[in-house]
Amino acid sequence: MSLDLFRAITKLLPHPVLLATAGGRVLAVNTAARRLVPELRAGADLFVLTDGNADGLRWHIGHWLRSGDPLPGSLKIKDSCGEPLPFRCHGARATWWTGPEPAIQLHLTRLDHTDQFVALSQQVLALNKEMAFRRAAEAEREHLLVAEQTGRIRLNRLYRLTAALAAAATPAAVVRAVHDTAPAALGARSVGLALHSERLVPSLGPADSLRSAAGDSWTDLDHGGTPAVPEQGSGTDTAAGRAAARGRGDAPGTPGRVLRLPLEADGLSLGELTVDHDDDHPPDQAHVTAIAQQIAQALRRAGLYEHEHRLAERLQRSLLPVLPVIGGLDVAGRYAPGSDLVDVGGDWYDVHVLDDDHIGLTIGDVAGHGLSEATAMGQISAALRGIVLRHGRRPGAVLAELDHFLRAYHPGRMATACYLVLHRPSGTVRYARAGHLPPLLVHADGSSSYLDGALAPPLGMVNGVAYTESETGITAGETLLLFTDGLVERRGEILDTGLDRLTGLARRTAGLSADELCEVFLHHQPSADKPDDCALLALRVSGPEERGGGDGRSSAGG
């Protein structure tokens, strides 16, 4: 077919028909097309005549050029006034055209708002837009949910770290808290600590050691240690070669990086924190820095607490007596500070050799904790030694004069005390108590009983108290155990529970020396939270077979 034949065939058709090249140049139009849009003439540019939708027209032309059969579409062509006229069209490649550029044949139909095709097209477009909006909204919602869940998990891990650090009162507890909770809070594989032990806890003497308090899960920079890259799941890596390789990220199969952050608090450098993380998930620098500051503050606080605790314990022990060595008797004493106390306490014990036949035992506790209580305890203990020289064989008189001393020189102060005197030839024990817990008499077979008689109000509380006395007997192989309330008191349980626990424990102490018995009773609940310090004094009457080779034993310690 030629171009002239195309014009002749389409001239009489009632609907517009045009022939245009792939570039949009109009080659021919029929009369119906020129009648609707006079601008549609040979040589016109469809891209100029369409309503600014060049991309849409280019897509339609390409679509039509790929088909030999008419395919539907739509166009808007401007009229002489510049108003767009909507057309529904069917187009296909003009296979008969032999010109230098391929051409398309278009059959146009004028549309209005009532046209079913237009309405359907508009509905389809609106539906597509709504579906796209819904997909975008759903994707955004999923993104926000993931971000919220990630933030919640991160916040929960940070809370666990903060709570663990806040609860850690000692350097050892801080180290454990860091290794247990910091990797999750930082999103790291592991963390390590390298600390200056001498800056963290100032030493009180050669016997002090931070490592003994904190274990081996950190590096001591003050005693030859060098910070190492943390091994996965642990605090430090003792293999320096592997550590260096991990730090460079060239260990086979374990790519990663190590961040080193200084630990500083109150202007003091305490060491550094090493964070081992994956290359694919580097931690946020501000987040890591904030956590390092938290750890440094916790270490500083725990170090000061440890120093003060050691100082208080040393002061407390300096106030305790050196027990005498007494033939035929096995004597031992122990003192242990409370697990959550820094201040010195008011617990005391003492043994008084009155003469060859009479031995006095005393134990007591000044109410409260602090330097003033420890001072009062030291003065009471000293005054008691003078009182015992005058009234040592009469327990009631000893407590009465001690009560008078306390009210005269420490008004408003309260103390509990128990004083016993042992008559060695007869094995008679006379005792009096001023608000103090009853001593425990452990028999040779492990059975036991409390000396719960002769109870009176605590010292310093009531004027004119008559301190009564009670009497019992002690035989060879039996042990008297005097103790303060810190041995039996526990949070959340009544006092009777602790006293019953001691009698049950006594059944397993048959044949033990006084020193061994003190150790058993002092450490019978090693993991328990002990809110108060405690003192113990044990006196065991040796059997005949134990007396032949020596003059008796005595020990005191903590």
C-alpha atoms as one frame of an Amber mdcrd trajectory, in Angstrom:
protein
   0.000   0.000   0.000   1.176   3.514  -0.806   0.572   6.699   1.130  -1.880
   7.928  -1.531  -3.844   4.701  -1.346  -3.986   5.088   2.506  -5.431   8.576
   2.100  -7.999   7.384  -0.441  -9.166   4.460   1.727  -9.444   6.466   4.979
 -10.969   9.606   3.420 -14.536   8.387   3.643 -14.238   6.694   7.084 -16.487
   8.321   9.786 -13.914   8.121  12.569 -10.490   9.750  12.726  -7.526   7.778
  11.362  -3.927   8.865  11.151  -0.537   7.536  10.175   2.508   8.616  12.209
   6.171   7.650  12.452   7.816   6.164  15.545   9.194   9.631  16.305   5.672
  11.101  16.414   5.612  12.929  13.021   2.184  12.734  11.375   2.373  11.366
   7.807  -1.326  11.445   6.904  -4.765  12.031   8.458  -8.293  11.588   7.149
 -11.061  14.167   6.975 -12.740  13.020  10.216  -9.523  13.585  12.144  -9.019
  17.100  10.752 -12.642  17.904  11.525 -12.189  17.047  15.207  -8.704  18.516
  15.577  -7.680  20.888  12.777  -4.099  20.788  14.114  -3.892  17.141  13.131
  -2.339  17.503   9.690   0.539  15.958   7.777   3.845  17.082   9.266   2.443
  17.818  12.754   4.271  16.455  15.828   2.177  14.227  18.091   4.523  14.952
  21.033   3.625  18.625  20.708  -0.094  17.985  20.284  -0.458  15.574  23.189
  -1.188  16.985  26.622   2.377  17.083  27.984   2.527  13.323  28.551   5.507
  12.553  26.363   6.500   9.464  28.360   3.010   8.021  28.048   2.924   8.649
  24.289   6.406   7.153  23.841   5.295   4.046  25.763   2.134   3.702  23.655
   4.022   4.089  20.358   6.537   1.442  21.377   3.673  -0.790  22.477   1.891
  -0.415  19.165   5.017  -0.838  17.072   5.602  -4.265  18.587   2.242  -5.614
  17.396   0.736  -6.257  14.021  -2.757  -6.357  15.524  -4.586  -3.294  16.874
  -3.958  -2.727  20.585  -6.030  -0.354  22.764  -4.729   2.828  24.305  -5.667
   6.401  25.103  -4.404   9.854  24.121  -5.201  13.456  24.887  -4.668  15.790
  21.917  -4.878  19.567  22.188  -7.441  21.389  20.057  -7.047  24.857  18.558
  -7.813  26.422  21.964  -5.206  24.340  23.703  -7.792  22.226  25.524  -6.982
  18.522  25.693  -9.455  16.233  23.958  -9.505  12.627  25.222  -9.420   9.857
  22.625  -9.669   6.140  22.905  -7.481   4.593  20.246  -6.389   1.342  18.689
  -2.965   1.260  17.161  -0.748  -1.196  15.321   2.393  -1.139  13.229   1.838
  -0.182   9.596   3.557  -3.202   8.094   2.984  -1.950   4.571   4.955   1.263
   5.211   8.386   1.208   3.578   9.692   4.573   4.683  13.027   5.060   6.508
  11.281   5.122   9.924   8.630   2.625  11.076   5.073   3.943  11.306   1.873
   3.223  13.237  -1.803   3.415  12.190  -4.161   4.919  14.786  -7.943   4.740
  14.876  -9.257   7.463  17.225 -12.602   7.675  19.036 -13.615  10.826  20.886
 -14.419  10.163  24.539 -16.478  11.957  27.142 -17.048  11.436  30.875 -19.852
   8.922  30.238 -17.715   6.606  28.202 -17.452   3.158  29.768 -13.846   2.784
  28.736 -12.877   6.071  30.356 -14.674   5.218  33.549 -13.065   1.803  33.666
  -9.626   3.237  32.929 -10.035   5.815  35.670 -11.134   3.135  38.112  -8.164
   0.987  37.176  -5.787   3.909  37.627  -7.349   4.817  40.972  -7.188   1.193
  42.086  -3.546   0.934  41.048  -2.720   4.100  42.967  -4.555   2.843  46.045
  -2.812  -0.535  45.884   0.563   1.192  45.519  -0.239   3.432  48.484  -1.308
   0.464  50.576   1.841  -1.474  49.684   3.974   1.529  50.603   2.054   2.033
  53.861   2.400  -1.665  54.728   6.132  -1.581  53.985   6.501   1.517  56.150
   4.485  -0.122  58.903   6.703  -3.213  58.807   9.768  -0.986  58.891   8.436
   0.911  61.914   7.525  -2.337  63.712  11.009  -3.736  63.150  12.565  -0.472
  64.317  10.317  -0.414  67.400  11.094  -4.025  68.262  14.818  -3.442  67.766
  14.662  -0.342  69.953  12.724  -2.185  72.653  15.249  -5.037  72.703  18.141
  -2.584  72.817  16.516  -0.601  75.617  15.824  -3.779  77.604  19.447  -4.906
  77.262  20.658  -1.472  78.300  18.326  -1.576  81.307  19.723  -4.961  82.380
  23.275  -3.595  82.159  22.355  -0.442  84.088  20.535  -2.440  86.768  23.444
  -4.883  87.125  25.966  -2.042  87.444  23.780  -0.221  89.963  23.502  -3.373
  92.090  27.247  -4.130  91.939  28.842  -2.945  95.192  32.320  -4.435  94.684
  34.829  -4.472  91.796  34.265  -8.218  91.415  30.520  -7.649  91.025  31.097
  -4.883  88.454  33.407  -7.145  86.427  30.793  -9.918  86.473  28.036  -7.484
  85.482  30.097  -6.189  82.541  30.902  -9.653  81.207  27.340 -10.919  81.699
  25.345  -8.000  80.295  27.573  -5.594  78.336  28.011  -7.731  75.153  24.252
  -7.841  74.584  23.828  -4.139  75.374  26.596  -3.263  72.902  25.634  -5.789
  70.234  29.167  -7.193  70.502  30.624 -10.671  70.427  32.465 -10.091  73.710
  34.019  -7.417  75.886  37.208  -7.182  77.923  38.405  -5.107  80.864  41.937
  -3.881  81.546  42.134  -2.001  84.855  44.642  -0.131  86.993  44.143  -2.037
  90.238  46.127   0.436  92.349  44.038   3.365  91.136  40.773   1.500  91.499
  41.316   0.339  95.087  44.121   2.093  97.001  46.068  -0.546  98.866  46.103
  -0.663 102.654  49.103  -2.951 102.779  50.897  -5.889 101.140  48.055  -8.265
 102.004  45.526  -6.362  99.905  44.845  -7.628  96.424  42.210  -6.543  93.975
  42.654  -9.733  92.009  41.577 -11.763  95.004  38.385  -9.734  95.045  37.688
  -9.659  91.308  39.040 -12.981  90.074  40.916 -13.559  86.806  38.414 -12.203
  84.293  40.257  -8.905  83.734  43.761  -7.635  82.983  45.770  -5.844  85.689
  47.655  -2.978  84.033  49.594  -2.202  87.226  51.206  -5.628  87.558  52.587
  -6.520  84.162  49.311  -7.054  82.328  48.680  -5.743  78.811  45.179  -5.284
  77.432  44.230  -8.101  75.114  41.507  -8.446  72.533  38.594 -10.288  74.175
  38.000 -13.820  73.064  34.442 -14.681  72.118  32.448 -15.462  75.252  35.167
 -14.386  77.668  36.783 -11.280  79.074  40.368 -11.592  77.853  42.389 -13.700
  75.438  45.609 -15.094  76.808  46.883 -16.008  73.329  48.430 -12.747  72.206
  48.843 -13.907  68.607  45.167 -14.777  68.210  44.239 -11.543  69.916  46.293
  -9.474  67.498  44.830 -11.354  64.559  41.309 -10.776  65.797  42.108  -7.103
  66.265  43.196  -6.828  62.632  40.185  -8.835  61.502  42.368 -11.440  59.690
  41.605 -14.506  61.791  40.189 -17.211  59.470  36.431 -17.353  59.560  36.057
 -14.665  62.246  36.189 -11.218  60.642  35.777  -8.475  63.183  37.066  -5.290
  64.710  37.961  -4.218  68.213  37.099  -0.877  69.760  39.144   0.362  72.712
  37.522   2.948  74.946  39.112   4.615  77.987  37.427   4.195  81.369  37.643
   7.517  83.192  35.808   8.787  86.268  36.406  11.821  88.471  39.371  12.750
  86.288  41.067   9.409  86.988  41.965   6.894  84.284  40.880   3.472  85.538
  41.769   1.436  82.446  40.037   0.597  79.198  37.116  -1.351  77.787  37.627
  -3.457  74.652  34.623  -4.313  72.491  34.898  -7.103  69.901  32.226  -6.715
  67.210  31.441  -7.920  63.691  32.469  -5.828  60.711  28.914  -6.100  59.382
  27.348  -4.648  62.530  29.558  -1.909  63.982  28.132  -0.390  67.181  27.043
   3.207  67.434  30.001   5.193  68.752  27.907   7.463  70.987  26.099   4.427
  72.449  29.382   2.624  73.202  30.881   5.753  74.759  27.867   6.231  77.038
  28.073   2.622  78.238  31.824   2.957  78.840  31.118   5.987  81.017  28.531
   3.996  82.990  31.024   1.190  83.551  33.723   3.650  84.631  31.400   5.271
  87.170  30.390   1.855  88.536  34.052   0.805  88.848  34.960   4.046  90.593
  32.085   3.702  93.050  32.856   0.031  93.713  36.568   0.767  94.178  35.862
   3.432  96.791  33.403   1.098  98.514  35.993  -1.705  98.531  38.642   0.598
  99.987  36.323   1.872 102.721  35.114  -1.655 103.464  38.665  -2.910 103.917
  39.525   0.085 106.068  36.480  -0.479 108.273  37.217  -4.190 108.591  40.832
  -3.525 109.538  39.780  -0.991 112.150  37.197  -3.430 113.506  39.742  -6.223
 113.823  42.228  -3.938 115.583  39.651  -3.484 118.347  39.220  -7.228 118.924
  41.321  -8.935 121.628  44.059 -11.522 121.400  42.610 -14.531 123.185  44.662
 -16.131 125.972  45.973 -19.693 125.894  44.328 -21.689 128.688  45.333 -25.226
 129.597  42.516 -27.765 129.245  40.343 -25.361 127.267  40.145 -24.815 123.538
  39.161 -21.183 122.793  38.575 -19.524 119.414  36.993 -16.307 118.192  35.895
 -15.033 114.815  34.652 -11.756 113.354  33.120 -11.216 109.891  31.856  -7.914
 108.482  28.396  -7.705 106.977  28.074  -8.204 103.238  26.607  -4.740 102.584
  28.242  -2.613 105.307  31.088  -0.130 104.950  30.949   1.375 108.432  32.631
  -0.349 111.347  30.325  -2.118 113.752  29.979  -2.491 117.474  30.432  -6.262
 117.960  32.940  -7.453 120.527  34.009 -10.565 122.425  36.597 -11.283 125.091
  37.956 -13.990 127.414  38.911 -13.108 131.016  41.195 -15.360 133.102  39.974
 -14.518 136.613  42.080 -17.115 138.405  43.091 -20.738 137.968  39.521 -21.939
 138.526  37.355 -19.221 136.954  37.192 -18.130 133.301  34.923 -15.304 132.159
  33.445 -15.087 128.648  31.696 -12.057 127.219  30.125 -11.067 123.925  28.098
  -8.023 122.976  26.886  -5.664 120.283  26.521  -1.878 120.377  23.458  -0.861
 118.347  24.234   0.870 115.056  27.200   1.100 112.708  29.794   3.793 112.399
  32.842   5.296 114.004  30.959   6.414 117.119  29.595   2.883 117.667  33.058
   1.388 117.211  34.469   3.941 119.667  31.766   3.093 122.206  32.470  -0.601
 121.686  36.185  -0.099 122.384  35.451   1.878 125.554  32.862  -0.651 126.758
  35.277  -3.525 126.159  38.018  -1.710 128.100  35.654  -0.786 130.951  34.409
  -4.356 131.073  37.910  -5.656 131.759  38.129  -3.418 134.817  34.648  -4.435
 135.986  35.492  -8.116 135.593  38.497  -7.716 137.862  36.102  -6.691 140.654
  32.924  -8.682 139.935  34.056 -11.334 137.467  32.519 -14.251 139.379  29.051
 -12.613 139.492  27.591 -12.200 135.980  24.632 -10.157 137.183  26.872  -7.639
 138.957  29.124  -7.368 135.896  26.191  -6.441 133.618  24.704  -4.072 136.201
  27.939  -2.071 136.465  28.411  -2.156 132.692  24.883  -0.778 132.324  25.744
   2.029 134.746  28.919   2.819 132.760  27.013   2.962 129.472  24.297   5.287
 130.791  26.885   7.534 132.439  29.353   7.909 129.592  27.233   7.073 126.527
  23.726   8.310 127.307  21.138   7.253 124.751  23.346   4.419 123.509  22.029
   0.842 123.582  23.967  -2.397 123.650  23.262  -6.076 124.172  25.646  -8.300
 126.101  26.058 -11.732 127.595  28.543 -12.607 130.338  29.365 -16.145 131.508
  31.754 -17.417 134.131  33.012 -21.010 134.084  34.049 -22.723 137.322  36.512
 -25.228 135.905  36.667 -27.771 138.755  32.902 -28.305 138.796  32.072 -27.430
 135.162  29.438 -24.979 136.408  28.558 -22.100 134.111  26.763 -19.063 135.525
  25.530 -16.463 133.075  23.406 -13.348 132.651  22.056 -11.711 129.505  21.167
  -8.107 128.704  18.905  -8.406 125.660  21.422 -10.678 123.928  20.815 -13.914
 122.004  21.242 -17.081 124.093  24.576 -18.943 123.885  24.481 -22.397 122.303
  25.812 -25.361 124.269  26.933 -28.058 121.831  27.164 -31.484 123.444  29.776
 -34.088 122.592  27.326 -36.092 120.449  26.309 -33.042 118.358  23.030 -32.350
 120.119  22.667 -28.822 121.466  20.586 -26.540 123.625  20.313 -22.785 124.118
  21.101 -21.135 127.442  17.944 -19.019 127.271  17.585 -18.098 130.963  18.512
 -14.928 132.860  17.243 -12.526 130.208  16.999  -8.801 131.049  16.593  -5.581
 128.997  19.533  -4.329 126.910  22.191  -2.140 128.495  21.537   1.586 128.649
  17.763   1.389 128.256  16.172   1.000 131.702  17.262   2.393 135.070  17.662
   0.120 138.048  17.513  -3.213 136.217  18.127  -6.274 138.368  20.200  -8.628
 136.198  19.392 -12.175 137.253  21.635 -15.192 136.793  21.111 -18.731 135.574
  23.296 -21.798 135.928  24.108 -24.843 133.828  26.886 -27.386 133.546  29.459
 -28.210 130.895  31.449 -31.426 130.623  34.468 -32.625 128.663  33.917 -32.605
 124.897  31.204 -29.950 125.051  31.456 -26.487 123.521  29.938 -23.136 124.401
  29.215 -20.933 121.375  28.534 -17.238 121.946  27.489 -15.166 118.923  25.945
 -11.874 117.840  22.768 -11.549 115.794  24.600 -11.172 112.465  25.215 -14.929
 112.513  21.526 -15.835 112.386  19.673 -12.811 111.000  18.735 -12.935 107.318
  16.498 -10.703 105.270  12.995 -12.074 104.855  13.048 -14.639 107.678  12.262
 -14.600 111.383  14.979 -14.953 114.011  13.744 -18.388 115.158  14.541 -19.770
 111.707  18.179 -18.767 112.066  18.397 -20.193 115.587  16.902 -23.502 114.412
  19.432 -23.557 111.584  22.295 -23.407 114.119  20.975 -26.334 116.140  20.664
 -28.378 112.961  24.199 -27.464 111.971  25.524 -28.416 115.433  24.635 -32.075
 114.794  27.422 -32.216 112.205  30.125 -30.687 114.433  30.800 -33.550 116.835
  34.534 -33.866 117.515  35.493 -30.521 115.973  37.877 -28.149 117.707  36.709
 -24.690 118.756  38.466 -23.132 115.769  36.940 -25.637 113.312  33.518 -25.153
 114.874  33.778 -21.358 114.421  34.677 -21.835 110.760  31.714 -24.134 110.168
  29.228 -21.799 111.831  30.668 -18.639 110.291  30.485 -19.995 106.724  27.386
 -22.187 106.942  25.653 -19.943 104.379  28.473 -18.667 102.129  26.144 -17.167
  99.491  23.606 -15.641 101.892  23.089 -11.905 102.051  24.333 -10.981 105.538
  23.005  -7.541 106.454  25.000  -7.242 109.702  28.480  -8.096 110.914  28.839
 -10.962 113.348  31.191 -12.141 116.089  31.640 -15.658 117.487  33.393 -16.952
 120.585  33.732 -20.680 121.195  35.056 -22.433 124.323  35.485 -26.193 124.261
  36.304 -28.265 127.328  38.992 -30.745 126.320  38.661 -34.409 127.202  41.292
 -36.246 129.282  42.975 -37.655 126.171  43.377 -34.118 124.796  45.013 -32.641
 127.891  48.112 -34.743 128.206  50.313 -33.214 125.517  49.877 -29.447 125.791
  48.547 -26.408 127.516  45.403 -25.926 125.449  44.735 -23.941 122.337  43.483
 -20.510 121.503  42.914 -18.686 118.220  41.239 -15.574 116.946  40.710 -14.412
 113.415  38.225 -13.666 110.688
